[in-house]
Amino acid sequence: MPDSSMSAAATITLRLVYLARLRDAFGAAGESLAMPAGEATPAAVLATLRARGGAWAQELAPGRAVRIAVNHELATGHAPLGDGDEVALLPPVTGG
């Protein structure tokens, strides 16, 4: 019989936040996303979301300007993520 504590430890849950045009394109301000523990990075989050296709693939395509903040601090693509981290996707904002 599998050990349920092992399977619970095998994934983490992230709180995703979509800002500005991404909120409009995805039709949501955010969501929860389960990722494998030890493999969760901002780059892995982007790859997972792109794999959904449609607006996700278009808006998050390589070369599109999207910054990532983890727990309110800008992060690199390979920063490790932990259970409960908030990952915000921020497109460039212009205005004046």
N, C-alpha and C positions, 0 to 999 in steps of 0.2 A: 504494500500500500504506500503510495507516495506521501512524503512528509509535507503537509500543507505549509509549514513555516518556511520550508525551502522554496516552494513556488511563490509565496508572498515576497520573499527576499529577492526573487529573480527578476522582479519588475519594480519600476518606480513610477509614480504618477506626477506628471508635470502640469502646471496651470498655464495654459497658453493664453496670451492676450494679443488681439489683433487691433492695430491702430490705423486711423485715417482711411486711406483708400482700400486697405486690406480688409477692414471691417465691412466695408460696403461690398467688395468683391466676393467675400466668403459668406456674407449674410449672417455674420455672428461677431460678437465682441470678443469671444474667446471660447475655450473648451478645455476639458481635461484630456490628457494624452498619456497612455501607458507606454513605457519604453523598457527595453531590457536593461537591467542594472549593469553598470560597468561599460555599457556601450552608448549611453545617452550623452550626446554633445549637441551644441547648437547645429552643427553641420548635419548630424543624424536626424534631428528634428526636421530640418528643411527637406532632407531627402525623403523622409516619411510622408511629409505633407505633399511634396511634388508628386509622389507616386499615386496620389488620389486622382491626378489628371485634371482636366478642365481648368477652371479659374486658378486652382492651386498650382498646377504646373506652369501656367502662364505668368501669374504674378510673382512666383518664387523661382522662375527660371534662372539658371546661371547667367550672370551678367546684369540681372536686374538689381537695382540698388535697394537693398533691404538690410537694415542694421538689426542686431539682436541685443537685447538687454536681458540679463539674468539678475533677478532680484534687484532691479532698478539700476544696474551698472552695465555699461556696454561690455560685451564679451566677445571673445574670439571664437571661431568656428569649432575649435577643438577643446574648449574648456569643459571639464567634467561637470555633469549636472547631477543633482541629488533629489531624492524624494521630496515633493512639495515645492520645488523651485518654481518661481514664476518666470516664464520665458515670454518676453514681449517682442513682437515683430514690428519694426518701425520703418515705414517707407520714408524717403526724403520728403521734407515738408518745405514748401515755399510760401511766401506771403510777404505782406509789407504794409 
